[in-house]
Amino acid sequence: MTSESVQPVSGPNRRAVVAAVGAAGLTVALTACGSDDKASDSSTEQGAAGGGATNSEGGSSAGAGAGGAALAKTADIPEGSGKIFKDEKVVVSQPAAGDFKAFSTICTHQNCPMVDLKDDIISCTCHGSQFSVLDGSVKKGPAVKPLEAKQVTVNGDSITLA
């Protein structure tokens, strides 16, 4: 009979276990901080280029018959700035006299609602992103995508969300 020494089978060492747990925790944390904007990518990119108002005197009628809610009178929207409509989650702006645009007030970074408007900048209180209400562009991160454009219709002196 031979005498062999029995060597216990060793498992992973403490360092490997701690590293694996740390990596798993980091993965969970980064996943929670990310956002899944794949579904809204095309509408965001399309919206940043458009988002203007249609005019009943010969402009596009894409949203004219949609029966949207009347938001405001044209005189209520200051030129070079805008006005937030909390219930509709939209900001309507007037970049130039008679030119009206609308954008979502939902931040593209982490979907926080924005209600802080000063001059032509709307700010997100969650993480500090800032956007221009005149064109929806990002003025300060962490957001990198512009605001989603919304369609408004101007009929006389009434602005309607399409």
Number of C-alpha atoms within 10 A of each C-alpha: 3 4 5 6 6 6 6 6 5 6 8 7 8 8 8 11 12 11 11 11 11 12 12 11 12 12 11 11 11 10 11 9 9 10 12 9 14 8 8 12 13 11 14 21 15 13 22 19 14 18 22 23 29 24 19 13 10 7 12 12 15 13 16 21 9 12 10 15 12 15 17 17 14 21 11 15 20 17 19 14 21 26 22 22 15 12 6 12 14 23 27 32 28 24 19 13 10 15 16 25 26 30 28 25 29 18 25 24 22 18 13 14 18 22 19 13 19 12 13 20 19 27 23 24 14 13 14 13 21 24 25 22 31 24 23 29 19 20 16 14 14 14 20 13 19 24 28 27 25 22 22 27 29 25 17 11 12 14 25 22 22 20
